[in-house]
Structures are given as C-alpha cells and as structure tokens.
Amino acid sequence: MDWINSLFFGSSVAHNVLTLAIVITLGIVLGRVKIWGVSLGITWILFVGIAVAHFGMTIDGEVLHFLKEFGLILFVYSIGLQIGPSFFSSFKKLGLRMNIVAVSIVFMGVATCLAIHYICKIPMPTMVGILSGAVTNTPGLGAATEAYRDSKGVLDSSISLGYAIAYPLGVLGMIFSITFIKYLPRFSQPSKNPIPSIMGESKDAVRLNLIVRNPALVSKSIEQIRFLLGRKFVISRILNADGTVVIPSHENKLSLGDKVLVVTNSTDAETVSSYIGEPTDIDWDSVAGHMIARRIMVTNSSVNGDTLKDLKLFNQLGFNITRVNRAGIDLVAHENLALQIGDRVTAVGGKMEIEKAEKILGNSMMNLRHPNLVPIFLGIFLGVLVGSIPIVIPGLPQAAKIGLAGGPLVVAILLSRFGHNFKLATYTTVSANLMLREVGISLFLACVGIGAGAEFFDTLINQNGYVWILYGAIITIIPTISGALLARYILKFDYLTVIGMISGSSTNPPALAYANSIAGNDIPSVAYATVYPLTMFLRILTAQMLILLII
C-alpha cells in the first residue's frame, strides 16, 4: 500500500494534482452551504487548503509558488476584461461621487491598518494580510505577497495567515455594517440622488415619442438639426402626415406635425424634446407596417474597431442603428461610435435591410463561442511586462512595481476598452470569462491555504492570532460605517445605493448578495459595479505600498 501513501503524502506530480483537486472540490462543495443565509463561497477553498496542509498533504514549494501566481494572473486578467468597457464611464455623473466614497473607505482602511501597526506593534506584513482579509480582497493579498518576496527574496507566511484569520469576520463585519446603518436616523428616507436601474431597456439611452412643433426645423435636414443642436440623438422612425412610416437618412427633412421616434442620452433627453416639439402617444408597432426592430450581435472580426460612419451604417443603407449595447450599457448610436466584437446593435428597417445589416455585422453566436486566445495570452504577456516595470516613488526606499496582480489587471482594462482600435477582439462570453476567473481564483486560494496550513493553528492558538480577528473587524467596520455616513448625510445617497457602494468598496461578493436580498432590486448591484473597478485597483496598489514602507 506504499503507492497510496506516496499518492497522498508524497511529492510526485500525481500527488500535487490530487491535492489540488481535493482542496478545490471540497472547498467548492462547502461554499454552497449557507448559515443564516450567508456563505463564504469559494473562499472555503482557502480553509480546506489550510486543513489538508495541517495534516501533512503539501505541495513542492516551487510548484506551489508558480500555480499561485499563475492563478492570480488568470483571475485579475479576467476581471479586467469584464470591467474594462465600463471602467472609464464609471467616473461620469453620479459615478464620480460614488467613487469618492469608495476611495475614502479604501484610504480609511489603510489609515486604520497603519494605526494598529504603530500602536499595537504588529508587523506590517501581518497587518497587510489582515487588511486584505478584512476587506475580502484576494488580489491585494497576492500583490502584497509578491511585493514582499521581490524585495526580501523570501516569502512571509504571516501575510497569508493574517488574511485567512481575518477573512470570515470580514464578511460578517460587512453584513453587520449593512444592518447597523439601516437603523441610523434618516437612513431609510428617499434619496436626492437616485441612481438608474439596470433592469429594463437601457441605462443611458432613452426613447422619446415626439410630434414636430418647432417651425425652425422645417426645410432642414436631420444632419443639419443634429449639428445645430449639438447633441447626440438618432431619429429612428418618422410617421408622416399621410400615415406613411419611413426610416430617415441624413438628408430627410422634417415637417410640422410629423411624429418621430427619437433615441438619445438620458442627459440630453429634455433638451432634444423641447427643441423638436412635444411628447405624443403613439404605438409604433401598430403603424410600423413592414418596419421591424432587431438586436444584431457584432461577430464579424473585420468590422471590429470600425465606426458606424466607416461601415456606412449610420442612416445610409436603408436602416437605422439606434442603440449599441456594450457590457450591459445602451449607448446612443452616432457616426463616430466604433463597434467592438460582442456589441449588440439595435437596427430598425425593412426585413431585407435588416438582413443586409446582419450580413455586415455577422450576428453569428458560433463566432463568439470560439475563444480569442491570442489577445488573452498577449495581454498576459504585456501585463507581466507592465507589472515588472520599476516605478520610482519619492519617499520609498526602493522602486515599486504594480506586480503580477496589478499589471495584468491594468492591461486587461485597457485592452478591453481600447483594443478594438488595434483590431484586437478581446470579447469573451460571460461563461468563458467566469470559467477563466474561477479556475484562477481556485488555484490561487488553494495554494495560499496549503502554504499557510502548517502554521495556521499554531498562530491562531499559541501566538495570539485570535487578536488578529479583532484587528480585522476594526478595519472592516470603522471605515465602512464612516463611508456610509459620508454617502448618506453629506452626498445624500439613499440606503440601497449606500450598501451597494460599501460592498463594492470592499470588493465583497457575499456582502453584495446580502444587500441584493434586502433590496429586492438591482440598485445595490449598480452601485457595486460603479465603484468596483477603481476600488480593485486601489486595493492592489495600497497593499503593495504598505509592504514597501517596511523595506
């Protein structure tokens, strides 16, 4: 039976694979268990890894290090691909104010971490691990671990130990904060800054049914009207006085009494409406005749990065493109809007014209199911390169690097947002992105747990590690509640928006799930998604900066 002992407690490749498979499988199964409606989810992999390592199932150090870093790269790169298209738009309008709240929570957490470090004399690597666990930020843990290894040449297991010990109360502390602030004075009152829902037809584009009343528009083409008004809008359909419905081109002219369907930005809606005429009730389905509207998926790689004007899709081929849905956001079509693989455009026209649009754009789900591996591995290559560039920061004893956690994240965000300009198709299906992300985080957490397992229980019991739980709770609760007070009483956001923001500021999916269960709508999810990209970046960067303070 020596082969069984060697398989479970040896050092062969089979042993390494078996150990990872056991840890990840048991972790995922346990992650489905909920206690009082709350689950630690995939983080159970970390604790299973600790347990099996405690009982002697370990992995060779070099193999463990490689798998941990590679898993982290896959995880953060897939996150970057997901959040990239909406990263820069998150700073617009109310998003800027939401991110101010999230940034304040991040830096209050850092300040609390520093205060505990200096007052209680806890080593900084341990405190950074506790901070990462308290805010449930795994990439921050990876960035801190890598920064310490690069600077010292060795690993400090206390970083992973602090993370593992603080993590459970990091989840529970967020849920406590969400519940606690609900009962503060005026927290449940209606907001002066409501945010739009992601349910329904669109978040940014709106439809207006108008009747033309402005005499100044007579004898002017639609292109001239758009130029004079200086706003982005599309006139999708026109119902003439004789009852005919037409799909207008640039050259079409409006007449008094025409009824038009206009698609524009929510911020421009009032201006466009008052300029053209007045609202009217009309059922376009009953008067459209042969006109149809259809969502068409952009799957033809040859059009990736081309503008609607380049493709002659903007009021030139007998149909109209009124909206472009990208990463869940409806954008108003305009001639300079560049299409990306994975966009869904709304085309309006006759059946033959719509078929023409489908031939140009592709509309083949089979093409999207085929993975674009070149941009993924090219992005990882560039991410590792960018992450390895030394950055000289005054006051730090040595150059900083954004590392294997930060580099791939930054490159993925940039490629997913601007890659189409270089004909790079960075689109991945939701399921493919989720698979890549889950495989990466599973490998990372398993390796972290296995690496920390030998010392975990000794630290927790014999070295006062239980006090770290208290420190983690302080880092979780104080900045979170302080940020919630800022958001509600100063910036006047409503309760549901606030709990989404504070969940996003900790990149805490279990907290978001709890917030959604309270809300019964998607408002917390909108707020979470708005602050998540910048928060994730700052969590990674600040974790590294704290480590470099001790070098």
N, C-alpha and C positions, 0 to 999 in steps of 0.2 A: 504493500500500500504506500510505498515511498512516493510513487508518482502523484498520489493525491496530496500528500503533504507538500511536495515540491510545487504542485499547481497552485495551492492556496497560500503557501508561505515562502515560496522560492523567489527567484529573480529573473525568470525567463520571460520572453515576450508573451507567451501564453498567460503567465501569471499576471503580468501588467494589464493585459486586455481583460482578463477575467475580473480583476479587482475593480477596474473602472466600470465594467458592465454591472457588477453587483452594486456598487455605490450609486451609480446613476439610476438604475432600475428601482432600487428600494427608495431612493430619495424622491423620485417622481411619484411613486405609489403613495408614500407618506404625505406628499404635498397635496394630495387630493382630500386629505382628512381635514375637516373644519371643526374648530372648537369655538362655540358661541358665534358661529358664522364667520370666523376668521381663520385663515390658513396662511402658513409661511410659504406655501407654494414650492417652487423649485429650490428654494434655499435649504430645504431638507437635505438636499444632496450634500451640502457642506457638513451637516451634523452626522450624516451616515458615514461620510469620509472620516470624520474625527473618530467615530466609534470603531470602524474596522481597523484603522491605524493603531488605535489604542490596544487592540487585541492582536497586533502583530502583522496585519496584512498591509505591507508598504510597497512602494514602487521606487525603483532606482532614481536617485536624485536628479541626474541629468535628464532622464526621460520625463520625470515629473515636471521639471522646470520648463522643458520645451512644450509639453502639452498644455501647461498652464498659460504660457504666453501666447501660444497659437490659438487656444480657445478664447482668450481675451481679445485678440485681434479680430477673430471672426465675429465676436459679439458686438464690439464697438463699431466695426465697419458696417454691419447690417443695420445697426441703429442709425448710423449716419445716412445710409441710403434711404431709410424710412423718413427721417425728419428733415432731410436736406431741402426738398421742394418747398416746405413751409417755414424753414428756419428764418429767412430774412423778412418774410412777410409778417412774422410774429412780432416784429417791433413796430408795426403800424398801429395807429389809433389806440384803442384801449390796451392792446398788447404791450405797448411800451410801459404803461403804468403797471400792468401785471408783472412784467419782468423786473421793474424797480422793486416791487415787493419781494419777488423771489431772490433777487440779488442781495437784498438786505438780510433775508433769512440765512442765505449762504454765509455771508460775512459775519453775522451774529454768531453762527455756529462755530466759525473759525476763531472768533474772539473768545468764545466760551471755552473752546479747546485750549487756547493759549493760557487763559486764566487758570484753568485746572492744572495745566502743566507747571506753571510757575508757583502756584500756591501749594499744591499737593506734591510737587517734585516727582511727578510721574514722567518717565522718559518720553520724549517726543514721538519716537516710532510707535510706542504703545498707544499714545494719545491719538495719533493719526488713524491707527486701526480702530480704536474705539469710536472716533468721529465717523469713519466710513460705515461702521456697523450701525451707529446711532441714526444715520440718515439713509441706511439701506442702500448705499451706493457702491456696488461691486467694482465698476471701473476705477473709482477713486482708490480702492484697495489695491488694484493692480498697478496703478500709477505710482502709489507710494512704495509698494514693494520693489518695483523696478528702479525707482529713483534711489532707494537705499542701496540696492545691490550695485548699481552703476557707480555710486560714489564711494562705497566701502569695499566692494569686491566680494561681499558675503551677504547672506540673507539674514534678516532679523525675524524670527518666528513670532515675536510679540506683536507684530503688526497684524498677522492673520489671527492670532489668539484674541487680541482686542476686538477685532471685527466680529469673530464668532460669538464671543461672550456678550457683546453689546447689541447684536442684531435682533434677537427676539423682542427685547423691550423697545427697540427702535420702531418695530411695527406696532406694538401695543401702545407705546407712547404717542404715536401719531393718532391712533384711534381715540385715546383718552383726550387729546387736544381737540379733535373734531367734535367730540361730545361736550367737552367743557365749555368751549366758546359759544356753543349754541344757547347757553343759559345766561350769557352776559347781557347787560342792558342794551336794548335796541338792536341786537344782532339779527333778529328774525324779521325786522322791518323791511319793506320793499327797498330795492336799490335805486340810486340815482344814476348808476352806470350799469344797466343790464347788458349782458353780452348775448349775441345771437346764438340760436340753436344750430347744431349741425344736423338736426333732423330736418326732413323736408327737402325742398327742391334745391336750395342753394344757401350759401353763407354770405356771398359777396355780390352775386348777380341777382337783379330783381326784374320782374316783368311788369310793364305798365301798359294798360289799355287806354289810349288817348284818342280824342277827337280834335282835329286840327282847327284852331281858332285864331292863330296869330297871322294877320294879313302880311306881315313881313316875310313869311315863308313862301308865299306864292311866287312862282316863277324861279325859285331857287332849287338847285339840285340837292340831293341828300348829302353829297360830299361837301357842297358849299355850306350847308346848315351845320354840319359837324365841325367844319373849320371855324365858322363864325362863333359857335357856341363854346368851342374849346373843351368839350367833354367827350368821353368815350361812350358811345352808345351804338346800338345796331337796331335799325328798323327791320323787323323780321317779316312782317306782312302788312299789306295795305288793303283796306276794304274801300273801294271807290264808291262814289255816289250811285253808280248804276248797278251796284251789287256784286261786281267782279272783285275777286281776290287776286292780287299779284305779289310775286316775290320781287322786291325792288332791287335795282342795281344802283351804282354810284350816280348814274345820270337821271334817275327817276326824280320827278318833281311832285311836290305835294300840292293839294288843292284844299281850300276851305271846306270843312265838312268831312274830309277823309278820316276814316278810323284806322289807327295804326297800332301795331303791337311792337313796343319798344323794349329792348333789353339793355340795361345799364347798371353801373355800380350803385350800391345802396347809398353811397355818399352823394352821388350825382343825381339821384332819382328826383328830388324835389326841384332842382334847377331845370332838368330836362323837361319835366312835366309842365312846369309853369311857362317855359319858353314855347313849347309846341302847342299846348292848348289846355284841355281839361280832361279829367278822368271820365271814362264811359264804361258801361257794362256791355260786354259782347262775349258770346260763346263762339270762339274761333272754330271749334270742332264742327259746329252746325253750319258754318258759312264757308269753310275752307275748300269744299269741293274736292278736287283731286290733290290738294296740298297735304303733305304729311310731314311730321317731325320725327326724326330718328337719331338715337345716340350711336355714333360710329367710333369704334376704337382705332386709334392710330397704331398700326402694327407694321407698316411699311418702313423699313430702316432707311430707305433712300430719301424720305421726307423729314427724317429726324433733324431738327435744328433749322429747318426752313420756315420762313414766316408765311402767314396767310397770303400776303401780297405776292411773295415769290411763287407760291403754288397757284396763284390766281383763284384762290378760294374765297376771296372777300368781295362778294357782290359781282362776280364776273362770269360765272359758269351756269347761271340759271337757278342757283340755290343759294341760300344764306347760311353761314356759320354764325350762330348767335352766341353760343357759350362754349367754353373749353373747361372741362372738369379735370383738375390736376391735383392729385393727392387729397381728394375729398373736397377741394375748394372749387367753386364755379367762378371762372374768370370771364369777363366780358370780352368777346372777340373783337380784335382790332387788327388793322393791316400789318402792324409790326410785331404781332404776337408770334413767337417762334413755337412750333409744335415739338413735342417730345414723345418718344415711344411710351405708350401706356396712357396718353391723354385720351379722354372721351369727349368728342365734339358733338354738339347738337346741331344737326343740319335740317333745314326746312326747305322744301321744294316739292316738285312732282316726283313720281316714282322713278322715272328714267333718270332724272337729275340726281336723285339720292343714290341710285346705283352707280352713277358716274363718280360721286364723291367717295363711295365705298371702294371703288377700284383704285382711286388715287391714294387713299389713306390706309388701305389694307383690310381692316376690320376682320382679321383672322386671329381668333384666340389661340390657334395652334402655334402661330409665330411667337406669341407671348409666353407660351408654356415652355418653349425651348430656351434654356438658360444662356445668358450672355456672360460666359466665363472670362473672356478677355478683360472687360472693364473691371471685374471683381479682382482678379489677380494683379492687373496693372495698378488698380487702386491700392491694393495691399502693399505692393512694391513701393509706390510713391508715399504711402502712409508711413511705412517703416523708415524710408529715407527722410521724410519731413520730421518724423519723431526723433530722429537721431541728430538733427542739426543743433549744435550748441547755441544757446541764447544767453548773451551776457546781460545780467540784470544788476544794476548798481546796488551795492549793499549785500549781495550774496557772495560767499567766498569762492564759488565756482560757477561755471556756466550751467544754466538749466536746460532741460530738454522736455518737450511735451511727451516724449516717450512712445512706447508701443500702445498705450491706451489713448493718448491724445492725437498722435499723428494720423493713424487710420481714420479716426473719427472726423478730424478736420478735412482730410482729403475726400472722404465719402460724402460729407455735406457739400463740398464744393463741386465734386463731380456730378452728384445727383441734381444739383441746381444749374450748373453751367456746362456740363458735359456735352449737351446737345450742340453747343457752339463748335465743338470739335468732332462732331459726328459720332460721339460715344453713346451707345444705347445702354444706359445704366438701369433701366427699368427691370425690376424683378417682381414677380407676383407676390401677393401677400403671403401665400403659403410657403413659397420658396424663401422669402425673407425671414419668415418666422422659423423655418427649419434651420437655416443658417445661424440665426441668433440663438435658438435653443440648444443646438449642438455646441456652439461656442461657450455659452454660459455654463452648460452642464459639465464640459471638460474643465473649465476654469474652477468652478466650485468644488468639483471632486478632487482636483489636485490641491487646492487650498486646504480642504479638510484633511486629506491624507497627510499633507505636510505638517499640519498643526496638531494632529491627533496624539502624537507621542507625549506632548507636553500639556495638553489641554486640561485634563482633570487635575494634574498636579498643580497647575497655575491657579485653577479655579478654587481648589480646596486648601492647598497648603501655602499659597503665595498671595492670599487676599485678593484673588481675581474677582471674587464676588463684589468687591467695591467698584470694580470697573463697570458693573451693571448700573450702579448709581450714577457714575460719571456719564455713562451713555444716556441715561434717562434725562439728566440735566441738559445735555447737548441737544437732545431731541425736543424736549418740551419748551424750554425757555425761549429759544429763537422762534419756534413755530407759533407760540401764542403771541409773542411780541409782533411778529409779522402779520398775524391775523388782526391784531388791534390796529396796526397801521392801515391795513387794507380796508377795514370796515369803518373806522371812525375818522380817518383822515382822507382817504381816497374814495370812500363811500361805495365800496363794492358790497354786493349782497352776500348772504351767508353761503349759498351754494357755490358762488364763484370763489369765495374765500377758501372753502375747504378743498376745492379743486386746485387752487394756486398753492396752498401749503402742502398738499400731497405731491404736486409736481416739483416743488422746491426741494423735496427730499427724494425725488425720483422713486416714489414708494408705491408700486402697483397694488399691494394689499390695502393700503390706505385709500387709494382711488376706488377700489372695488367697494369698500365700506361707504365711501362718500356717495357713490352712484346708487347704492342700495337705499340710502337715506333720501336722496333727491328724487328718484323715480323718473329722472330725465337725464339729458346729456350735458347739462351746464357744467358740472364739475369736470367732465372729460374735456370740454373745450378749453377751460382754464388750465387744466393739467397739460394739455398738448401745447398751449401757447407758451408756457414758461419752461417746459421740459428741455428743449434744445440748449438754451443758454445755461440753464442750471447744470445740465450734464457736463457741459464744457468746463464750467467754473469748478465743479466738484473735483474733476480730474486735475485741473491746474492748481487749485489751492492745496490739494493733498500733496502734490509734489513740492510746492513752495514751503510747506511746513516741514517736510523732511529735510529740505536743503538748509533750513535755518540752523540745524544742529551740526552741519558739516564744517 
